[in-house]
């Protein structure tokens, strides 16, 4: 292919449609409902059938008003497995662009490796499809603004796969905290830890299997020799395709943090660490500590890939208020109250009467009582996935914005990418959430965007033009 001529244009394909500056365009709500058909069933196509793709096929298949109608996958064994899991007569595609030309599809679920999320979402929107895109929504910061711009231009519903927002106990916990139940929140803390020593051990480069379209898998990412550790699943430990556990597990928790705080983003981000223990050929950190400053509080995240720690490590996302704390994970939440008492009681030695003469003292029998009533509430991870898919389909029909809308997804993705940029550069970064810029650091600001590989750079230009 002569890549200097831009993207290959196939007759009747999406690539040709993009150059017509949105001729595929956005559909009005009335005509969109007409496409759904008399039985109001939504025809959904999937791009990718990896670990999370299996979950999404299950969830959408269980919706009574959805047909799992198509699957695009570059790894032939997974294409076959996905088609079998869908049941019925879904259409198979090796090239997702041909699937986007299928006018019978109303929605696309993007469950590929991270480096494809943004471009596939934008291309799907331009093809007149609504999109459910897995987290992390982006590979670098500017992709989030591009995705929002294209989604709004084509009037598309875009749901980000941060399904915890659909958990009933997450919604209740958020309402409690926003009402001031645990008081003023001044700190948030979360952690992810395990021990995978000695690491994943990257083998020598080799030839890609005949049943794997590695060039299409790479897509907009830099050209690299094939290595099985860069392909199936383990892509997330390489900067070309992902951001390690910061953008994997951290994406979920930061989403809840900013959702609760109603924050557009942090004021600053600082992160330190690296691949300090695992010398296995992978790139992303095995040890990382990040801290974000928000207008009203701080948040910190610790990642340990070579030290599991005690059982309480990583037990949940913790919000600390001046009346109590709330710890939440997918299985439920618990609120623990602080104790209301005379502050002098907390001074060492006062109760025992051992404080030096002239120091603080308190009268006997100072009452101590909890600030708030302690609460517990269970949750269900399965319900969160199912309800998130349900919310997306309902919004396809109503044309309302979903619970994890693309713009909020962009704001959250900015926070975790800033942490990784800080780690790579070795310094604290200041973020202006309104202007969407890194302040006072030209080197860091230049890293808000990465180039796409040909011919996908031309596709991007067509989408943004």
CORNORFEN-V497571 format. One record per residue. RES is the residue in three letters. BURIAL is 1 if it has 9 or more other C-alpha atoms within 8 Angstrom, else 0. Layout:
BEGIN
((RES;BURIAL) (RES;BURIAL))
END
This chain:
BEGIN
((UNK;0) (UNK;0) (UNK;0) (UNK;0) (UNK;0) (UNK;1) (UNK;1) (UNK;0) (UNK;0) (UNK;0) (UNK;0) (UNK;0) (UNK;1) (UNK;1) (UNK;1) (UNK;1) (UNK;1) (UNK;1) (UNK;0) (UNK;0) (UNK;1) (UNK;1) (UNK;0) (UNK;1) (UNK;1) (UNK;1) (UNK;1) (UNK;0) (UNK;0) (UNK;0) (UNK;0) (UNK;1) (UNK;1) (UNK;0) (UNK;0) (UNK;1) (UNK;0) (UNK;0) (UNK;0) (UNK;0) (UNK;1) (UNK;1) (UNK;1) (UNK;1) (UNK;1) (UNK;1) (UNK;1) (UNK;1) (UNK;1) (UNK;1) (UNK;0) (UNK;0) (UNK;1) (UNK;1) (UNK;0) (UNK;1) (UNK;1) (UNK;1) (UNK;1) (UNK;1) (UNK;1) (UNK;0) (UNK;0) (UNK;0) (UNK;0) (UNK;1) (UNK;1) (UNK;1) (UNK;1) (UNK;1) (UNK;1) (UNK;1) (UNK;1) (UNK;1) (UNK;1) (UNK;1) (UNK;0) (UNK;1) (UNK;1) (UNK;0) (UNK;0) (UNK;1) (UNK;1) (UNK;0) (UNK;0) (UNK;1) (UNK;0) (UNK;0) (UNK;0) (UNK;1) (UNK;0) (UNK;1) (UNK;1) (UNK;0) (UNK;1) (UNK;1) (UNK;1) (UNK;1) (UNK;1) (UNK;1) (UNK;1) (UNK;0) (UNK;0) (UNK;0) (UNK;1) (UNK;1) (UNK;1) (UNK;1) (UNK;1) (UNK;1) (UNK;1) (UNK;1) (UNK;1) (UNK;1) (UNK;1) (UNK;1) (UNK;1) (UNK;1) (UNK;1) (UNK;1) (UNK;1) (UNK;1) (UNK;1) (UNK;1) (UNK;1) (UNK;1) (UNK;1) (UNK;1) (UNK;1) (UNK;1) (UNK;1) (UNK;1) (UNK;1) (UNK;1) (UNK;1) (UNK;1) (UNK;1) (UNK;1) (UNK;1) (UNK;1) (UNK;1) (UNK;0) (UNK;1) (UNK;1) (UNK;1) (UNK;1) (UNK;1) (UNK;1) (UNK;0) (UNK;1) (UNK;1) (UNK;0) (UNK;0) (UNK;1) (UNK;0) (UNK;1) (UNK;1) (UNK;1) (UNK;1) (UNK;1) (UNK;1) (UNK;1) (UNK;1) (UNK;1) (UNK;1) (UNK;1) (UNK;1) (UNK;0) (UNK;1) (UNK;1) (UNK;1) (UNK;0) (UNK;1) (UNK;1) (UNK;0) (UNK;1) (UNK;1) (UNK;1) (UNK;0) (UNK;0) (UNK;1) (UNK;1) (UNK;1) (UNK;0) (UNK;1) (UNK;1) (UNK;1) (UNK;1) (UNK;1) (UNK;1) (UNK;1) (UNK;1) (UNK;1) (UNK;1) (UNK;1) (UNK;0) (UNK;0) (UNK;0) (UNK;0) (UNK;0) (UNK;1) (UNK;1) (UNK;0) (UNK;0) (UNK;0) (UNK;0) (UNK;0) (UNK;1) (UNK;0) (UNK;0) (UNK;0) (UNK;1) (UNK;1) (UNK;1) (UNK;0) (UNK;0) (UNK;0) (UNK;1) (UNK;1) (UNK;1) (UNK;1) (UNK;0) (UNK;0) (UNK;0) (UNK;0) (UNK;1) (UNK;1) (UNK;1) (UNK;1) (UNK;1) (UNK;1) (UNK;0) (UNK;1) (UNK;0) (UNK;1) (UNK;1) (UNK;1) (UNK;1) (UNK;1) (UNK;0) (UNK;1) (UNK;1) (UNK;1) (UNK;1) (UNK;1) (UNK;1) (UNK;1) (UNK;1) (UNK;1) (UNK;1) (UNK;1) (UNK;1) (UNK;1) (UNK;1) (UNK;1) (UNK;1) (UNK;1) (UNK;1) (UNK;1) (UNK;1) (UNK;0) (UNK;0) (UNK;1) (UNK;1) (UNK;1) (UNK;1) (UNK;1) (UNK;1) (UNK;1) (UNK;1) (UNK;1) (UNK;1) (UNK;1) (UNK;1) (UNK;1) (UNK;1) (UNK;0) (UNK;1) (UNK;1) (UNK;1) (UNK;0) (UNK;1) (UNK;0) (UNK;1) (UNK;1) (UNK;1) (UNK;1) (UNK;1) (UNK;1) (UNK;1) (UNK;1) (UNK;1) (UNK;1) (UNK;1) (UNK;0) (UNK;0) (UNK;1) (UNK;1) (UNK;1) (UNK;1) (UNK;1) (UNK;1) (UNK;1) (UNK;1) (UNK;1) (UNK;1) (UNK;0) (UNK;1) (UNK;0) (UNK;0) (UNK;0) (UNK;0) (UNK;1) (UNK;1) (UNK;0) (UNK;1) (UNK;1) (UNK;1) (UNK;1) (UNK;1) (UNK;1) (UNK;1) (UNK;1) (UNK;1) (UNK;1) (UNK;1) (UNK;1) (UNK;1) (UNK;1) (UNK;1) (UNK;1) (UNK;1) (UNK;1) (UNK;1) (UNK;1) (UNK;1) (UNK;1) (UNK;1) (UNK;1) (UNK;0) (UNK;1) (UNK;1) (UNK;0) (UNK;1) (UNK;1) (UNK;0) (UNK;0) (UNK;0) (UNK;0) (UNK;1) (UNK;1) (UNK;0) (UNK;0) (UNK;0) (UNK;1) (UNK;0) (UNK;0) (UNK;0) (UNK;0) (UNK;0) (UNK;1) (UNK;1) (UNK;0) (UNK;0) (UNK;0) (UNK;0) (UNK;0) (UNK;0) (UNK;0) (UNK;1) (UNK;1) (UNK;1) (UNK;0) (UNK;0) (UNK;0) (UNK;0) (UNK;0) (UNK;0) (UNK;1) (UNK;1) (UNK;1) (UNK;0) (UNK;0) (UNK;1) (UNK;1) (UNK;1) (UNK;1) (UNK;1) (UNK;1) (UNK;1) (UNK;1) (UNK;1) (UNK;1) (UNK;0) (UNK;1) (UNK;1) (UNK;0) (UNK;0) (UNK;0) (UNK;0) (UNK;0) (UNK;1) (UNK;0) (UNK;1) (UNK;1) (UNK;1) (UNK;1) (UNK;1) (UNK;1) (UNK;1) (UNK;1) (UNK;1) (UNK;1) (UNK;1) (UNK;1) (UNK;1) (UNK;1) (UNK;1) (UNK;1) (UNK;1) (UNK;1) (UNK;1) (UNK;1) (UNK;0) (UNK;0) (UNK;0) (UNK;0) (UNK;1) (UNK;1) (UNK;1) (UNK;1) (UNK;1) (UNK;1) (UNK;0) (UNK;0) (UNK;0) (UNK;0) (UNK;1) (UNK;1) (UNK;0) (UNK;0) (UNK;0) (UNK;0) (UNK;1) (UNK;1) (UNK;0) (UNK;0) (UNK;1) (UNK;1) (UNK;0) (UNK;0) (UNK;1) (UNK;1) (UNK;1) (UNK;1) (UNK;1) (UNK;1) (UNK;1) (UNK;1) (UNK;1) (UNK;0) (UNK;1) (UNK;1) (UNK;0) (UNK;0))
END
